[in-house]
Amino acid sequence: MTSPEAQPETEFDSEQAQRFYSRLRGRVTAWFARKGPAAGKVGDILIVLPDLFALVLRLMRDPRIGGRTKLELAAVTAYVVSPIDLVPDFLFPIGFADDAVALALVLSRVAQLLGEAGDAVLEEHWEGESAALRTITNVMNAADAVLNKRILGRLGRRFGAQ
């Protein structure tokens, strides 16, 4: 559980993140309408970015998620919302690929921390088309083709297993 002091900050961040999610969904949808099948591996990552982001927001509100894990979820939310990160967001679409990979790293870790219940908890909050863990794995697999090893290494150190 989060401490009483941390709860208002999480709620404020969630509201800002929800507005970001709406803008992100519109931007990704418009990009896909223009690119279609030519989107390639970047498209594979971007199409699920809004769903991964929404999953993180929902997990932050889940009482079964511990305080330390919620802090990790808040940190990755701040990273995604920030326009300044390892690959700046103005370099669309690749600028959002690192955000999707960061989300996938944290969500994978959350699933591991929750153990056998992890898959069920993720699926409960998931609205994507395929299974949540399969989607997270697909993002991680596509990351090698989209981001360079230096960026992947830094994301792994920041958001990977600890």
VMD Tcl script that builds the backbone (N, CA, C; Angstrom):
set m [mol new atoms 486]
animate dup $m
set s [atomselect $m all]
$s set {name element resname resid chain x y z} {
  {N N MET 1 A 0.842 -1.179 0.000}
  {CA C MET 1 A 0.000 0.000 0.000}
  {C C MET 1 A 0.884 1.238 0.000}
  {N N THR 2 A 0.370 2.309 -0.519}
  {CA C THR 2 A 1.134 3.541 -0.532}
  {C C THR 2 A 0.896 4.299 0.751}
  {N N SER 3 A 1.839 5.152 1.112}
  {CA C SER 3 A 1.671 5.958 2.308}
  {C C SER 3 A 0.663 7.057 2.017}
  {N N PRO 4 A 0.034 7.613 3.060}
  {CA C PRO 4 A -0.950 8.675 2.838}
  {C C PRO 4 A -0.350 9.868 2.108}
  {N N GLU 5 A 0.945 10.146 2.340}
  {CA C GLU 5 A 1.568 11.284 1.679}
  {C C GLU 5 A 1.702 11.051 0.178}
  {N N ALA 6 A 1.932 9.799 -0.229}
  {CA C ALA 6 A 2.170 9.498 -1.637}
  {C C ALA 6 A 0.883 9.445 -2.452}
  {N N GLN 7 A -0.247 9.162 -1.826}
  {CA C GLN 7 A -1.487 8.980 -2.555}
  {C C GLN 7 A -1.915 10.205 -3.356}
  {N N PRO 8 A -1.949 11.437 -2.791}
  {CA C PRO 8 A -2.380 12.577 -3.595}
  {C C PRO 8 A -1.494 12.796 -4.818}
  {N N GLU 9 A -0.172 12.590 -4.678}
  {CA C GLU 9 A 0.718 12.765 -5.811}
  {C C GLU 9 A 0.400 11.756 -6.905}
  {N N THR 10 A 0.116 10.519 -6.520}
  {CA C THR 10 A -0.230 9.492 -7.488}
  {C C THR 10 A -1.515 9.871 -8.218}
  {N N GLU 11 A -2.502 10.364 -7.507}
  {CA C GLU 11 A -3.750 10.768 -8.137}
  {C C GLU 11 A -3.514 11.925 -9.107}
  {N N PHE 12 A -2.715 12.915 -8.729}
  {CA C PHE 12 A -2.419 14.035 -9.614}
  {C C PHE 12 A -1.716 13.540 -10.864}
  {N N ASP 13 A -0.730 12.691 -10.686}
  {CA C ASP 13 A 0.002 12.138 -11.821}
  {C C ASP 13 A -0.932 11.323 -12.716}
  {N N SER 14 A -1.861 10.613 -12.131}
  {CA C SER 14 A -2.793 9.814 -12.919}
  {C C SER 14 A -3.679 10.691 -13.797}
  {N N GLU 15 A -4.113 11.811 -13.271}
  {CA C GLU 15 A -4.946 12.711 -14.068}
  {C C GLU 15 A -4.159 13.288 -15.238}
  {N N GLN 16 A -2.935 13.721 -14.990}
  {CA C GLN 16 A -2.084 14.233 -16.061}
  {C C GLN 16 A -1.805 13.131 -17.075}
  {N N ALA 17 A -1.552 11.947 -16.578}
  {CA C ALA 17 A -1.269 10.815 -17.457}
  {C C ALA 17 A -2.488 10.452 -18.303}
  {N N GLN 18 A -3.682 10.567 -17.751}
  {CA C GLN 18 A -4.903 10.257 -18.513}
  {C C GLN 18 A -5.067 11.227 -19.678}
  {N N ARG 19 A -4.778 12.496 -19.456}
  {CA C ARG 19 A -4.845 13.469 -20.556}
  {C C ARG 19 A -3.796 13.129 -21.620}
  {N N PHE 20 A -2.602 12.753 -21.168}
  {CA C PHE 20 A -1.539 12.356 -22.091}
  {C C PHE 20 A -1.975 11.147 -22.907}
  {N N TYR 21 A -2.590 10.185 -22.239}
  {CA C TYR 21 A -3.068 8.972 -22.916}
  {C C TYR 21 A -4.023 9.319 -24.057}
  {N N SER 22 A -4.950 10.220 -23.815}
  {CA C SER 22 A -5.922 10.596 -24.846}
  {C C SER 22 A -5.227 11.214 -26.049}
  {N N ARG 23 A -4.263 12.107 -25.805}
  {CA C ARG 23 A -3.521 12.717 -26.907}
  {C C ARG 23 A -2.696 11.670 -27.646}
  {N N LEU 24 A -2.076 10.773 -26.902}
  {CA C LEU 24 A -1.243 9.730 -27.490}
  {C C LEU 24 A -2.073 8.814 -28.376}
  {N N ARG 25 A -3.215 8.394 -27.902}
  {CA C ARG 25 A -4.080 7.509 -28.679}
  {C C ARG 25 A -4.432 8.169 -30.025}
  {N N GLY 26 A -4.776 9.446 -29.990}
  {CA C GLY 26 A -5.111 10.160 -31.225}
  {C C GLY 26 A -3.928 10.259 -32.179}
  {N N ARG 27 A -2.771 10.541 -31.646}
  {CA C ARG 27 A -1.575 10.691 -32.490}
  {C C ARG 27 A -1.180 9.363 -33.140}
  {N N VAL 28 A -1.199 8.288 -32.369}
  {CA C VAL 28 A -0.838 6.973 -32.908}
  {C C VAL 28 A -1.857 6.534 -33.952}
  {N N THR 29 A -3.126 6.743 -33.672}
  {CA C THR 29 A -4.179 6.362 -34.619}
  {C C THR 29 A -4.027 7.119 -35.939}
  {N N ALA 30 A -3.754 8.406 -35.875}
  {CA C ALA 30 A -3.581 9.200 -37.090}
  {C C ALA 30 A -2.346 8.742 -37.868}
  {N N TRP 31 A -1.273 8.427 -37.176}
  {CA C TRP 31 A -0.050 7.963 -37.837}
  {C C TRP 31 A -0.307 6.653 -38.568}
  {N N PHE 32 A -1.020 5.745 -37.906}
  {CA C PHE 32 A -1.328 4.458 -38.534}
  {C C PHE 32 A -2.245 4.621 -39.734}
  {N N ALA 33 A -3.135 5.571 -39.686}
  {CA C ALA 33 A -4.021 5.803 -40.827}
  {C C ALA 33 A -3.206 6.218 -42.047}
  {N N ARG 34 A -2.125 6.963 -41.830}
  {CA C ARG 34 A -1.265 7.390 -42.936}
  {C C ARG 34 A -0.317 6.289 -43.393}
  {N N LYS 35 A 0.256 5.523 -42.466}
  {CA C LYS 35 A 1.315 4.555 -42.791}
  {C C LYS 35 A 0.810 3.172 -43.163}
  {N N GLY 36 A -0.215 2.710 -42.491}
  {CA C GLY 36 A -0.735 1.373 -42.748}
  {C C GLY 36 A 0.333 0.310 -42.550}
  {N N PRO 37 A 0.410 -0.682 -43.441}
  {CA C PRO 37 A 1.365 -1.788 -43.292}
  {C C PRO 37 A 2.830 -1.346 -43.334}
  {N N ALA 38 A 3.106 -0.176 -43.885}
  {CA C ALA 38 A 4.486 0.308 -43.971}
  {C C ALA 38 A 5.053 0.689 -42.604}
  {N N ALA 39 A 4.251 0.642 -41.580}
  {CA C ALA 39 A 4.705 1.032 -40.242}
  {C C ALA 39 A 5.771 0.088 -39.690}
  {N N GLY 40 A 5.766 -1.171 -40.106}
  {CA C GLY 40 A 6.807 -2.125 -39.718}
  {C C GLY 40 A 6.907 -2.373 -38.225}
  {N N LYS 41 A 8.131 -2.646 -37.747}
  {CA C LYS 41 A 8.370 -2.969 -36.330}
  {C C LYS 41 A 8.032 -1.805 -35.424}
  {N N VAL 42 A 8.294 -0.582 -35.871}
  {CA C VAL 42 A 7.919 0.580 -35.066}
  {C C VAL 42 A 6.409 0.573 -34.868}
  {N N GLY 43 A 5.692 0.231 -35.909}
  {CA C GLY 43 A 4.238 0.147 -35.815}
  {C C GLY 43 A 3.782 -0.907 -34.832}
  {N N ASP 44 A 4.487 -2.056 -34.806}
  {CA C ASP 44 A 4.151 -3.115 -33.859}
  {C C ASP 44 A 4.245 -2.617 -32.415}
  {N N ILE 45 A 5.206 -1.750 -32.179}
  {CA C ILE 45 A 5.385 -1.203 -30.828}
  {C C ILE 45 A 4.385 -0.082 -30.562}
  {N N LEU 46 A 4.256 0.827 -31.513}
  {CA C LEU 46 A 3.394 1.989 -31.284}
  {C C LEU 46 A 1.926 1.642 -31.139}
  {N N ILE 47 A 1.466 0.641 -31.859}
  {CA C ILE 47 A 0.039 0.327 -31.821}
  {C C ILE 47 A -0.414 -0.089 -30.427}
  {N N VAL 48 A 0.489 -0.656 -29.626}
  {CA C VAL 48 A 0.113 -1.081 -28.273}
  {C C VAL 48 A 0.543 -0.104 -27.190}
  {N N LEU 49 A 1.261 0.951 -27.562}
  {CA C LEU 49 A 1.720 1.923 -26.560}
  {C C LEU 49 A 0.574 2.495 -25.721}
  {N N PRO 50 A -0.507 2.974 -26.324}
  {CA C PRO 50 A -1.599 3.494 -25.486}
  {C C PRO 50 A -2.192 2.433 -24.549}
  {N N ASP 51 A -2.293 1.189 -25.006}
  {CA C ASP 51 A -2.835 0.124 -24.163}
  {C C ASP 51 A -1.894 -0.187 -22.993}
  {N N LEU 52 A -0.591 -0.208 -23.256}
  {CA C LEU 52 A 0.380 -0.439 -22.176}
  {C C LEU 52 A 0.316 0.689 -21.153}
  {N N PHE 53 A 0.200 1.908 -21.657}
  {CA C PHE 53 A 0.134 3.073 -20.766}
  {C C PHE 53 A -1.131 3.017 -19.905}
  {N N ALA 54 A -2.263 2.687 -20.507}
  {CA C ALA 54 A -3.514 2.570 -19.757}
  {C C ALA 54 A -3.416 1.466 -18.710}
  {N N LEU 55 A -2.744 0.372 -19.042}
  {CA C LEU 55 A -2.557 -0.721 -18.086}
  {C C LEU 55 A -1.779 -0.247 -16.866}
  {N N VAL 56 A -0.731 0.522 -17.083}
  {CA C VAL 56 A 0.052 1.045 -15.963}
  {C C VAL 56 A -0.819 1.937 -15.079}
  {N N LEU 57 A -1.621 2.796 -15.696}
  {CA C LEU 57 A -2.487 3.689 -14.905}
  {C C LEU 57 A -3.480 2.890 -14.059}
  {N N ARG 58 A -4.028 1.841 -14.622}
  {CA C ARG 58 A -4.996 1.012 -13.883}
  {C C ARG 58 A -4.311 0.245 -12.751}
  {N N LEU 59 A -3.110 -0.249 -13.008}
  {CA C LEU 59 A -2.379 -0.974 -11.958}
  {C C LEU 59 A -2.031 -0.058 -10.791}
  {N N MET 60 A -1.793 1.213 -11.079}
  {CA C MET 60 A -1.479 2.157 -10.003}
  {C C MET 60 A -2.651 2.332 -9.045}
  {N N ARG 61 A -3.854 2.058 -9.510}
  {CA C ARG 61 A -5.049 2.194 -8.667}
  {C C ARG 61 A -5.455 0.877 -8.006}
  {N N ASP 62 A -4.779 -0.203 -8.344}
  {CA C ASP 62 A -5.144 -1.527 -7.836}
  {C C ASP 62 A -4.581 -1.713 -6.424}
  {N N PRO 63 A -5.443 -2.009 -5.440}
  {CA C PRO 63 A -4.966 -2.163 -4.057}
  {C C PRO 63 A -4.083 -3.400 -3.849}
  {N N ARG 64 A -4.071 -4.333 -4.778}
  {CA C ARG 64 A -3.211 -5.520 -4.650}
  {C C ARG 64 A -1.753 -5.221 -4.990}
  {N N ILE 65 A -1.509 -4.069 -5.575}
  {CA C ILE 65 A -0.157 -3.680 -5.966}
  {C C ILE 65 A 0.484 -2.937 -4.811}
  {N N GLY 66 A 1.670 -3.385 -4.416}
  {CA C GLY 66 A 2.373 -2.797 -3.279}
  {C C GLY 66 A 2.924 -1.405 -3.565}
  {N N GLY 67 A 3.283 -0.728 -2.500}
  {CA C GLY 67 A 3.778 0.649 -2.588}
  {C C GLY 67 A 5.032 0.798 -3.416}
  {N N ARG 68 A 6.001 -0.075 -3.235}
  {CA C ARG 68 A 7.248 0.014 -4.006}
  {C C ARG 68 A 6.978 -0.194 -5.499}
  {N N THR 69 A 6.106 -1.134 -5.815}
  {CA C THR 69 A 5.759 -1.393 -7.208}
  {C C THR 69 A 5.015 -0.201 -7.792}
  {N N LYS 70 A 4.151 0.418 -7.000}
  {CA C LYS 70 A 3.439 1.601 -7.477}
  {C C LYS 70 A 4.411 2.743 -7.748}
  {N N LEU 71 A 5.478 2.833 -6.969}
  {CA C LEU 71 A 6.492 3.853 -7.235}
  {C C LEU 71 A 7.180 3.590 -8.578}
  {N N GLU 72 A 7.448 2.327 -8.890}
  {CA C GLU 72 A 8.030 1.982 -10.193}
  {C C GLU 72 A 7.062 2.330 -11.320}
  {N N LEU 73 A 5.785 2.051 -11.101}
  {CA C LEU 73 A 4.774 2.391 -12.105}
  {C C LEU 73 A 4.679 3.914 -12.283}
  {N N ALA 74 A 4.761 4.652 -11.176}
  {CA C ALA 74 A 4.733 6.119 -11.255}
  {C C ALA 74 A 5.973 6.641 -11.977}
  {N N ALA 75 A 7.125 6.021 -11.734}
  {CA C ALA 75 A 8.358 6.461 -12.390}
  {C C ALA 75 A 8.285 6.253 -13.901}
  {N N VAL 76 A 7.775 5.108 -14.334}
  {CA C VAL 76 A 7.689 4.872 -15.774}
  {C C VAL 76 A 6.613 5.765 -16.389}
  {N N THR 77 A 5.562 6.080 -15.645}
  {CA C THR 77 A 4.545 7.012 -16.137}
  {C C THR 77 A 5.161 8.388 -16.356}
  {N N ALA 78 A 5.955 8.839 -15.394}
  {CA C ALA 78 A 6.618 10.141 -15.525}
  {C C ALA 78 A 7.562 10.142 -16.728}
  {N N TYR 79 A 8.263 9.043 -16.933}
  {CA C TYR 79 A 9.175 8.927 -18.077}
  {C C TYR 79 A 8.410 9.051 -19.389}
  {N N VAL 80 A 7.287 8.359 -19.498}
  {CA C VAL 80 A 6.504 8.367 -20.731}
  {C C VAL 80 A 5.887 9.746 -20.969}
  {N N VAL 81 A 5.385 10.375 -19.932}
  {CA C VAL 81 A 4.733 11.679 -20.065}
  {C C VAL 81 A 5.749 12.771 -20.391}
  {N N SER 82 A 6.961 12.632 -19.909}
  {CA C SER 82 A 7.990 13.643 -20.141}
  {C C SER 82 A 8.394 13.677 -21.610}
  {N N PRO 83 A 8.428 14.867 -22.202}
  {CA C PRO 83 A 8.868 14.954 -23.596}
  {C C PRO 83 A 10.385 14.789 -23.736}
  {N N ILE 84 A 11.090 14.853 -22.632}
  {CA C ILE 84 A 12.548 14.732 -22.648}
  {C C ILE 84 A 12.917 13.398 -22.016}
  {N N ASP 85 A 13.359 12.471 -22.848}
  {CA C ASP 85 A 13.820 11.178 -22.359}
  {C C ASP 85 A 14.918 10.683 -23.281}
  {N N LEU 86 A 15.231 9.408 -23.256}
  {CA C LEU 86 A 16.360 8.901 -24.036}
  {C C LEU 86 A 16.219 9.170 -25.526}
  {N N VAL 87 A 15.021 8.998 -26.063}
  {CA C VAL 87 A 14.735 9.363 -27.456}
  {C C VAL 87 A 13.595 10.380 -27.386}
  {N N PRO 88 A 13.887 11.660 -27.627}
  {CA C PRO 88 A 12.855 12.700 -27.459}
  {C C PRO 88 A 11.598 12.417 -28.273}
  {N N ASP 89 A 10.454 12.714 -27.670}
  {CA C ASP 89 A 9.160 12.417 -28.282}
  {C C ASP 89 A 8.916 13.178 -29.581}
  {N N PHE 90 A 9.596 14.308 -29.787}
  {CA C PHE 90 A 9.372 15.043 -31.028}
  {C C PHE 90 A 9.922 14.284 -32.242}
  {N N LEU 91 A 10.699 13.227 -32.005}
  {CA C LEU 91 A 11.185 12.371 -33.086}
  {C C LEU 91 A 10.167 11.256 -33.355}
  {N N PHE 92 A 8.933 11.654 -33.564}
  {CA C PHE 92 A 7.843 10.702 -33.775}
  {C C PHE 92 A 8.044 9.985 -35.092}
  {N N PRO 93 A 7.861 8.725 -35.171}
  {CA C PRO 93 A 7.322 7.791 -34.200}
  {C C PRO 93 A 8.374 7.133 -33.304}
  {N N ILE 94 A 9.639 7.155 -33.710}
  {CA C ILE 94 A 10.667 6.444 -32.951}
  {C C ILE 94 A 10.809 7.010 -31.536}
  {N N GLY 95 A 10.458 8.266 -31.348}
  {CA C GLY 95 A 10.544 8.891 -30.034}
  {C C GLY 95 A 9.620 8.275 -29.002}
  {N N PHE 96 A 8.626 7.534 -29.466}
  {CA C PHE 96 A 7.732 6.855 -28.530}
  {C C PHE 96 A 8.076 5.385 -28.354}
  {N N ALA 97 A 8.964 4.868 -29.172}
  {CA C ALA 97 A 9.341 3.452 -29.057}
  {C C ALA 97 A 10.036 3.184 -27.729}
  {N N ASP 98 A 10.909 4.102 -27.289}
  {CA C ASP 98 A 11.571 3.887 -25.999}
  {C C ASP 98 A 10.570 3.929 -24.855}
  {N N ASP 99 A 9.514 4.725 -25.000}
  {CA C ASP 99 A 8.470 4.772 -23.972}
  {C C ASP 99 A 7.767 3.417 -23.862}
  {N N ALA 100 A 7.441 2.832 -25.012}
  {CA C ALA 100 A 6.767 1.529 -25.013}
  {C C ALA 100 A 7.664 0.456 -24.403}
  {N N VAL 101 A 8.946 0.492 -24.722}
  {CA C VAL 101 A 9.871 -0.495 -24.164}
  {C C VAL 101 A 9.999 -0.305 -22.659}
  {N N ALA 102 A 10.078 0.931 -22.188}
  {CA C ALA 102 A 10.144 1.186 -20.746}
  {C C ALA 102 A 8.898 0.630 -20.048}
  {N N LEU 103 A 7.732 0.864 -20.636}
  {CA C LEU 103 A 6.489 0.327 -20.069}
  {C C LEU 103 A 6.527 -1.195 -20.033}
  {N N ALA 104 A 6.981 -1.807 -21.119}
  {CA C ALA 104 A 7.034 -3.273 -21.183}
  {C C ALA 104 A 7.992 -3.826 -20.130}
  {N N LEU 105 A 9.122 -3.164 -19.926}
  {CA C LEU 105 A 10.076 -3.620 -18.906}
  {C C LEU 105 A 9.440 -3.602 -17.517}
  {N N VAL 106 A 8.785 -2.511 -17.184}
  {CA C VAL 106 A 8.167 -2.391 -15.860}
  {C C VAL 106 A 7.005 -3.365 -15.714}
  {N N LEU 107 A 6.193 -3.495 -16.736}
  {CA C LEU 107 A 5.054 -4.419 -16.658}
  {C C LEU 107 A 5.517 -5.865 -16.545}
  {N N SER 108 A 6.581 -6.197 -17.215}
  {CA C SER 108 A 7.146 -7.541 -17.087}
  {C C SER 108 A 7.605 -7.787 -15.655}
  {N N ARG 109 A 8.219 -6.787 -15.093}
  {CA C ARG 109 A 8.684 -6.884 -13.692}
  {C C ARG 109 A 7.494 -7.012 -12.734}
  {N N VAL 110 A 6.442 -6.255 -12.971}
  {CA C VAL 110 A 5.240 -6.342 -12.127}
  {C C VAL 110 A 4.674 -7.755 -12.184}
  {N N ALA 111 A 4.589 -8.317 -13.373}
  {CA C ALA 111 A 4.076 -9.683 -13.516}
  {C C ALA 111 A 4.934 -10.672 -12.737}
  {N N GLN 112 A 6.252 -10.498 -12.779}
  {CA C GLN 112 A 7.150 -11.382 -12.030}
  {C C GLN 112 A 6.953 -11.219 -10.524}
  {N N LEU 113 A 6.817 -9.979 -10.072}
  {CA C LEU 113 A 6.636 -9.724 -8.639}
  {C C LEU 113 A 5.333 -10.320 -8.118}
  {N N LEU 114 A 4.309 -10.319 -8.951}
  {CA C LEU 114 A 3.011 -10.847 -8.533}
  {C C LEU 114 A 2.959 -12.372 -8.603}
  {N N GLY 115 A 3.972 -12.971 -9.203}
  {CA C GLY 115 A 4.036 -14.427 -9.274}
  {C C GLY 115 A 2.922 -15.006 -10.119}
  {N N GLU 116 A 2.355 -16.102 -9.641}
  {CA C GLU 116 A 1.309 -16.797 -10.404}
  {C C GLU 116 A 0.093 -15.921 -10.673}
  {N N ALA 117 A -0.186 -14.978 -9.787}
  {CA C ALA 117 A -1.343 -14.100 -9.971}
  {C C ALA 117 A -1.069 -12.989 -10.979}
  {N N GLY 118 A 0.196 -12.796 -11.369}
  {CA C GLY 118 A 0.572 -11.684 -12.240}
  {C C GLY 118 A -0.179 -11.629 -13.549}
  {N N ASP 119 A -0.265 -12.747 -14.233}
  {CA C ASP 119 A -0.954 -12.780 -15.520}
  {C C ASP 119 A -2.422 -12.412 -15.355}
  {N N ALA 120 A -3.060 -12.959 -14.338}
  {CA C ALA 120 A -4.486 -12.677 -14.119}
  {C C ALA 120 A -4.720 -11.202 -13.785}
  {N N VAL 121 A -3.855 -10.611 -12.974}
  {CA C VAL 121 A -4.005 -9.199 -12.612}
  {C C VAL 121 A -3.821 -8.321 -13.846}
  {N N LEU 122 A -2.809 -8.627 -14.651}
  {CA C LEU 122 A -2.596 -7.849 -15.872}
  {C C LEU 122 A -3.789 -7.972 -16.809}
  {N N GLU 123 A -4.284 -9.171 -17.004}
  {CA C GLU 123 A -5.418 -9.386 -17.911}
  {C C GLU 123 A -6.682 -8.680 -17.417}
  {N N GLU 124 A -6.852 -8.621 -16.119}
  {CA C GLU 124 A -8.024 -7.953 -15.549}
  {C C GLU 124 A -8.083 -6.479 -15.954}
  {N N HIS 125 A -6.919 -5.856 -16.071}
  {CA C HIS 125 A -6.852 -4.425 -16.391}
  {C C HIS 125 A -6.545 -4.159 -17.865}
  {N N TRP 126 A -6.366 -5.177 -18.651}
  {CA C TRP 126 A -5.908 -5.062 -20.034}
  {C C TRP 126 A -7.076 -4.907 -21.002}
  {N N GLU 127 A -6.938 -3.999 -21.961}
  {CA C GLU 127 A -7.952 -3.828 -23.001}
  {C C GLU 127 A -7.400 -4.098 -24.392}
  {N N GLY 128 A -6.169 -4.538 -24.470}
  {CA C GLY 128 A -5.553 -4.801 -25.760}
  {C C GLY 128 A -6.174 -5.995 -26.463}
  {N N GLU 129 A -5.785 -6.177 -27.719}
  {CA C GLU 129 A -6.384 -7.225 -28.531}
  {C C GLU 129 A -5.860 -8.612 -28.214}
  {N N SER 130 A -4.580 -8.758 -27.929}
  {CA C SER 130 A -4.048 -10.077 -27.573}
  {C C SER 130 A -3.710 -10.075 -26.087}
  {N N ALA 131 A -3.262 -11.202 -25.564}
  {CA C ALA 131 A -2.965 -11.323 -24.144}
  {C C ALA 131 A -1.897 -10.311 -23.722}
  {N N ALA 132 A -2.032 -9.780 -22.515}
  {CA C ALA 132 A -1.127 -8.738 -22.024}
  {C C ALA 132 A 0.325 -9.202 -22.023}
  {N N LEU 133 A 0.608 -10.369 -21.436}
  {CA C LEU 133 A 1.996 -10.826 -21.367}
  {C C LEU 133 A 2.561 -11.107 -22.756}
  {N N ARG 134 A 1.753 -11.612 -23.659}
  {CA C ARG 134 A 2.214 -11.843 -25.028}
  {C C ARG 134 A 2.551 -10.508 -25.693}
  {N N THR 135 A 1.730 -9.509 -25.471}
  {CA C THR 135 A 1.975 -8.181 -26.036}
  {C C THR 135 A 3.262 -7.585 -25.480}
  {N N ILE 136 A 3.462 -7.714 -24.184}
  {CA C ILE 136 A 4.676 -7.199 -23.547}
  {C C ILE 136 A 5.908 -7.898 -24.137}
  {N N THR 137 A 5.824 -9.201 -24.308}
  {CA C THR 137 A 6.925 -9.963 -24.905}
  {C C THR 137 A 7.166 -9.524 -26.340}
  {N N ASN 138 A 6.115 -9.293 -27.099}
  {CA C ASN 138 A 6.256 -8.844 -28.485}
  {C C ASN 138 A 6.951 -7.484 -28.567}
  {N N VAL 139 A 6.627 -6.590 -27.650}
  {CA C VAL 139 A 7.286 -5.283 -27.627}
  {C C VAL 139 A 8.773 -5.459 -27.345}
  {N N MET 140 A 9.082 -6.301 -26.381}
  {CA C MET 140 A 10.490 -6.535 -26.048}
  {C C MET 140 A 11.237 -7.154 -27.234}
  {N N ASN 141 A 10.603 -8.073 -27.940}
  {CA C ASN 141 A 11.237 -8.700 -29.101}
  {C C ASN 141 A 11.444 -7.705 -30.239}
  {N N ALA 142 A 10.497 -6.808 -30.451}
  {CA C ALA 142 A 10.610 -5.817 -31.522}
  {C C ALA 142 A 11.589 -4.706 -31.162}
  {N N ALA 143 A 11.874 -4.528 -29.891}
  {CA C ALA 143 A 12.738 -3.434 -29.443}
  {C C ALA 143 A 14.120 -3.501 -30.075}
  {N N ASP 144 A 14.672 -4.698 -30.222}
  {CA C ASP 144 A 16.007 -4.847 -30.806}
  {C C ASP 144 A 16.073 -4.318 -32.235}
  {N N ALA 145 A 14.981 -4.428 -32.962}
  {CA C ALA 145 A 14.961 -3.979 -34.353}
  {C C ALA 145 A 14.713 -2.479 -34.472}
  {N N VAL 146 A 14.228 -1.858 -33.408}
  {CA C VAL 146 A 13.826 -0.459 -33.477}
  {C C VAL 146 A 14.801 0.465 -32.756}
  {N N LEU 147 A 15.304 0.047 -31.607}
  {CA C LEU 147 A 16.192 0.890 -30.800}
  {C C LEU 147 A 17.603 0.314 -30.812}
  {N N ASN 148 A 18.598 1.180 -30.678}
  {CA C ASN 148 A 19.968 0.678 -30.643}
  {C C ASN 148 A 20.302 0.087 -29.269}
  {N N LYS 149 A 21.374 -0.658 -29.216}
  {CA C LYS 149 A 21.762 -1.374 -27.988}
  {C C LYS 149 A 22.037 -0.430 -26.823}
  {N N ARG 150 A 22.579 0.737 -27.103}
  {CA C ARG 150 A 22.870 1.709 -26.040}
  {C C ARG 150 A 21.586 2.167 -25.349}
  {N N ILE 151 A 20.577 2.501 -26.149}
  {CA C ILE 151 A 19.285 2.935 -25.592}
  {C C ILE 151 A 18.645 1.787 -24.823}
  {N N LEU 152 A 18.662 0.592 -25.407}
  {CA C LEU 152 A 18.079 -0.572 -24.723}
  {C C LEU 152 A 18.789 -0.847 -23.400}
  {N N GLY 153 A 20.101 -0.722 -23.387}
  {CA C GLY 153 A 20.851 -0.936 -22.159}
  {C C GLY 153 A 20.489 0.065 -21.078}
  {N N ARG 154 A 20.360 1.320 -21.469}
  {CA C ARG 154 A 19.997 2.354 -20.490}
  {C C ARG 154 A 18.576 2.151 -19.966}
  {N N LEU 155 A 17.668 1.773 -20.853}
  {CA C LEU 155 A 16.302 1.483 -20.406}
  {C C LEU 155 A 16.293 0.292 -19.454}
  {N N GLY 156 A 17.061 -0.735 -19.775}
  {CA C GLY 156 A 17.144 -1.914 -18.919}
  {C C GLY 156 A 17.673 -1.570 -17.534}
  {N N ARG 157 A 18.701 -0.721 -17.485}
  {CA C ARG 157 A 19.252 -0.328 -16.178}
  {C C ARG 157 A 18.251 0.519 -15.390}
  {N N ARG 158 A 17.508 1.356 -16.086}
  {CA C ARG 158 A 16.564 2.249 -15.412}
  {C C ARG 158 A 15.290 1.537 -14.991}
  {N N PHE 159 A 14.758 0.662 -15.857}
  {CA C PHE 159 A 13.436 0.079 -15.606}
  {C C PHE 159 A 13.409 -1.450 -15.538}
  {N N GLY 160 A 14.529 -2.099 -15.785}
  {CA C GLY 160 A 14.554 -3.557 -15.806}
  {C C GLY 160 A 14.644 -4.156 -14.421}
  {N N ALA 161 A 14.981 -5.432 -14.374}
  {CA C ALA 161 A 15.105 -6.171 -13.107}
  {C C ALA 161 A 16.114 -5.480 -12.209}
  {N N GLN 162 A 15.796 -5.469 -10.935}
  {CA C GLN 162 A 16.654 -4.767 -9.977}
  {C C GLN 162 A 17.214 -5.684 -8.946}
}
mol reanalyze $m
mol bondsrecalc $m
mol representation Tube
mol addrep $m
